[in-house]
Each structure stands twice: as C-alpha cells, then as structure tokens.
Amino acid sequence: MGVLYMELRPLGDTGLQVSPLGLGTVKIGRTLQVKYPRPFALPSDAQVVELLSLARDLGINLIDTAPAYGIAQARLGRLLPGPRDQWVIVSKVGEIFENGRSRFDFGYRYTIAAVEESLRQLRTDYLDSVLIHSNGDDVRILREEGVVDALERLKERGLIRSHGISSKSVAGGLEALSRLDLVMATAHLDYDDERPVFEAAERLGKGVLVKKGLASGHLANRGVEAAMRHVFSLPGVSAMIVGTIDPDHLRQNVAAAEAALP
Ligand SMILES: NC(=O)c1ccc[n+]([C@@H]2O[C@H](COP(=O)([O-])OP(=O)(O)OC[C@H]3O[C@@H](n4cnc5c(N)ncnc54)[C@H](OP(=O)(O)O)[C@@H]3O)[C@@H](O)[C@H]2O)c1
C-alpha cells in the first residue's frame, strides 16, 4: 500500500461508499472517436493489470466503464483484481459503439438485454450502478423511453444496486434527480453550465459523479490540483472520474485529489 490512500465517502443515498477519485476506462478499450489531446494505443493486458492494481493500492475503488468503451468491459472482466466486493463498478446503457460509430437504444427490452450482457462481459452477477448513456436528449429519454422502468426492474431483480444518468443538460440532470439515484455530470474550470444540477443534488442528498473534470486532459497543463480543487469545491460532488492509462498520472492524480479535497 502506498503512503496515499483514499478515504471512502457515500455516493448520495445509494448506500455505496466510493473513493473521491474514480478511474475512467475509455482508454483501456477504445481508441476511435475520442477527444483526448494526443493519440494513444490501447495498453497491454499486463499494463492494465498494473494500472488496476495500482488504483486499488492507492485506495481507488470506483471504476467507470460502458459498453460503448470498446473492449473495456471485457478487459475489466478478465483483469480486474479481486475480490469483487472491494470495487464499485459503474457501467452504462443505451450507447452502442460499433465500427467507429455510435448509435443509441433506450428501449425497455434493449436495456435489460444490454445490462445482462455487461454482467457477462464484466464476469459478475451485479453492477453497483448503471447509468443511462445519454446522447443529449436527456429529458425525452427519461420521460418517453423504457429505460427508466427497465433499470427499476433490474434493481428489483438485484442485478444492479443503483441507477442514474450520464446527462448532458441541466433539464435532464434535474429531471433525473427526481427519478434516479445519481447523476454523472460535466464540470471543470472552464465549464460551469450544469451547476444547478449539483446544487439540486446536494439539496436532495443524491450522488453526483463528475466526468471530464480535466476537460478530457486539455486542462492538465494548467495543473491537475487546481482542476481538482475546483471540482471538489462544487456542491454535491461524491467523486470525480478521471481517465488515465499512465501509472505516473494515476499517482499524481491521487496526490492532487488528496491535496484538493476540502
Ligand atoms: N458517460 C459519458 O458520457 C462520459 C463521457 C466522457 C467521459 N466519461 C467517463 O469519464 C472518464 C473521464 O472522462 P475523459 O476521459 O473524457 O476526461 P478526463 O478524465 O477529463 O481526461 C482524461 C485525459 O486526461 C489525461 N490525464 C489524466 N491524468 C492526467 C495527468 N495527471 N496529467 C496529464 N494528463 C492526464 C489522460 O491521459 P493519460 O492516459 O496520458 O493520463 C486522458 O487523456 C472517462 O474515462 C469515462 O469513464 C463518461
């Protein structure tokens, strides 16, 4: 175990306890159609094991993944060091990334089948959370599609422990807070548009996961600690998900998070 170790905190009212820094897994599964500053190659299996073991040793228990992240779920299923109950695995549903393109399905039947497939890929019998992987049409999806009912059903069956949305709008984030357990929203030093969602989540005691807190890496040259200080100063934040495949960056991020936490 390293000197640094993340202290767990509640993910809203889900009963789940998460490290304030979570590990994003886009870059272990997909290289196409991503918004990172530099091109990259997928890490080898050995590198993924090293990264996941390091994350665990630094006290990170929160892993964010999705079917749309290429082979990320399958690799986690094979390579995530045990035991299972030490990890909080968050996946998503609704976005399908195939042949370099995304398409979306938020129907009831698709949602059930896709989550069952995620369980197979991840080689587990439950997911800690499944988020609607929104295409931006948040409110319509929440009101008109079958996905919310399907996630409720999956929760009743014990296959998922909580549900939420990775939202892209204030209206969608707010709507989700009344129907789902948590929201994954974007915030960083140059983007504050979704603040009303954070404020409402804090009032309601709901969990918020922050995505793109480093603006997909574009903010790193302005100081990771400054970026994290900003994110952790926002109301309602449970954890910040940062994607990295670089062990040095992971260590640096844990140190920065420790320094930045209020
Ligand atoms: N649900 C959604 O719709 C959605 C959308 C986007 C993202 N996400 C989730 O949120 C996670 C994070 O989002 P993101 O990957 O777009 O953005 P991010 O976490 O803001 O940035 C990731 C980028 O920052 C770089 N980075 C990380 N730590 C660094 C450090 N200490 N110094 C320099 N560069 C550093 C990484 O490169 P290195 O690998 O070189 O460290 C990577 O290219 C994703 O992995 C995913 O799990 C979800």
Ligand as a Chemical Component Dictionary entry (heavy atoms), coordinates in Angstrom:
data_LIG
# 
_chem_comp.id                   LIG 
_chem_comp.type                 NON-POLYMER 
_chem_comp.pdbx_formal_charge   0 
_chem_comp.three_letter_code    LIG 
# 
loop_
_chem_comp_atom.comp_id 
_chem_comp_atom.atom_id 
_chem_comp_atom.alt_atom_id 
_chem_comp_atom.type_symbol 
_chem_comp_atom.charge 
_chem_comp_atom.model_Cartn_x 
_chem_comp_atom.model_Cartn_y 
_chem_comp_atom.model_Cartn_z 
_chem_comp_atom.pdbx_ordinal 
LIG N1  N1  N 0  -20.749 8.949  -19.690 1  
LIG C1  C1  C 0  -20.237 9.725  -20.561 2  
LIG O1  O1  O 0  -20.925 10.209 -21.431 3  
LIG C2  C2  C 0  -18.814 10.018 -20.432 4  
LIG C3  C3  C 0  -18.240 10.883 -21.307 5  
LIG C4  C4  C 0  -16.931 11.134 -21.150 6  
LIG C5  C5  C 0  -16.258 10.524 -20.127 7  
LIG N2  N2  N 1  -16.847 9.674  -19.279 8  
LIG C6  C6  C 0  -16.118 8.989  -18.188 9  
LIG O2  O2  O 0  -15.343 9.892  -17.512 10 
LIG C7  C7  C 0  -13.970 9.496  -17.641 11 
LIG C8  C8  C 0  -13.151 10.720 -17.755 12 
LIG O3  O3  O 0  -13.504 11.478 -18.900 13 
LIG P1  P1  P 0  -12.469 11.782 -20.034 14 
LIG O4  O4  O 0  -11.599 10.580 -20.175 15 
LIG O5  O5  O -1 -13.170 12.288 -21.215 16 
LIG O6  O6  O 0  -11.718 13.008 -19.473 17 
LIG P2  P2  P 0  -10.717 13.396 -18.292 18 
LIG O7  O7  O 0  -10.714 12.435 -17.190 19 
LIG O8  O8  O 0  -11.033 14.823 -18.052 20 
LIG O9  O9  O 0  -9.305  13.318 -19.039 21 
LIG C9  C9  C 0  -8.683  12.133 -19.380 22 
LIG C10 C10 C 0  -7.414  12.519 -20.105 23 
LIG O10 O10 O 0  -6.595  13.248 -19.208 24 
LIG C11 C11 C 0  -5.298  12.721 -19.217 25 
LIG N3  N3  N 0  -4.765  12.789 -17.860 26 
LIG C12 C12 C 0  -5.259  12.199 -16.761 27 
LIG N4  N4  N 0  -4.493  12.494 -15.687 28 
LIG C13 C13 C 0  -3.502  13.286 -16.132 29 
LIG C14 C14 C 0  -2.394  13.887 -15.518 30 
LIG N5  N5  N 0  -2.143  13.754 -14.211 31 
LIG N6  N6  N 0  -1.568  14.647 -16.290 32 
LIG C15 C15 C 0  -1.791  14.800 -17.601 33 
LIG N7  N7  N 0  -2.828  14.242 -18.260 34 
LIG C16 C16 C 0  -3.678  13.486 -17.524 35 
LIG C17 C17 C 0  -5.415  11.306 -19.695 36 
LIG O11 O11 O 0  -4.244  10.938 -20.385 37 
LIG P3  P3  P 0  -3.232  9.793  -19.819 38 
LIG O12 O12 O 0  -3.881  8.489  -20.127 39 
LIG O13 O13 O 0  -1.990  10.050 -20.584 40 
LIG O14 O14 O 0  -3.093  10.040 -18.345 41 
LIG C18 C18 C 0  -6.621  11.364 -20.619 42 
LIG O15 O15 O 0  -6.220  11.633 -21.950 43 
LIG C19 C19 C 0  -13.898 8.575  -18.838 44 
LIG O16 O16 O 0  -12.831 7.664  -18.802 45 
LIG C20 C20 C 0  -15.219 7.894  -18.702 46 
LIG O17 O17 O 0  -15.105 6.838  -17.770 47 
LIG C21 C21 C 0  -18.117 9.421  -19.422 48 
# 
loop_
_chem_comp_bond.comp_id 
_chem_comp_bond.atom_id_1 
_chem_comp_bond.atom_id_2 
_chem_comp_bond.value_order 
_chem_comp_bond.pdbx_ordinal 
LIG N1  C1  SING 1  
LIG C1  O1  DOUB 2  
LIG C1  C2  SING 3  
LIG C2  C3  SING 4  
LIG C2  C21 DOUB 5  
LIG C3  C4  DOUB 6  
LIG C4  C5  SING 7  
LIG C5  N2  DOUB 8  
LIG N2  C6  SING 9  
LIG N2  C21 SING 10 
LIG C6  O2  SING 11 
LIG C6  C20 SING 12 
LIG O2  C7  SING 13 
LIG C7  C8  SING 14 
LIG C7  C19 SING 15 
LIG C8  O3  SING 16 
LIG O3  P1  SING 17 
LIG P1  O4  DOUB 18 
LIG P1  O5  SING 19 
LIG P1  O6  SING 20 
LIG O6  P2  SING 21 
LIG P2  O7  DOUB 22 
LIG P2  O8  SING 23 
LIG P2  O9  SING 24 
LIG O9  C9  SING 25 
LIG C9  C10 SING 26 
LIG C10 O10 SING 27 
LIG C10 C18 SING 28 
LIG O10 C11 SING 29 
LIG C11 N3  SING 30 
LIG C11 C17 SING 31 
LIG N3  C12 SING 32 
LIG N3  C16 SING 33 
LIG C12 N4  DOUB 34 
LIG N4  C13 SING 35 
LIG C13 C14 SING 36 
LIG C13 C16 DOUB 37 
LIG C14 N5  SING 38 
LIG C14 N6  DOUB 39 
LIG N6  C15 SING 40 
LIG C15 N7  DOUB 41 
LIG N7  C16 SING 42 
LIG C17 O11 SING 43 
LIG C17 C18 SING 44 
LIG O11 P3  SING 45 
LIG P3  O12 DOUB 46 
LIG P3  O13 SING 47 
LIG P3  O14 SING 48 
LIG C18 O15 SING 49 
LIG C19 O16 SING 50 
LIG C19 C20 SING 51 
LIG C20 O17 SING 52 
# 
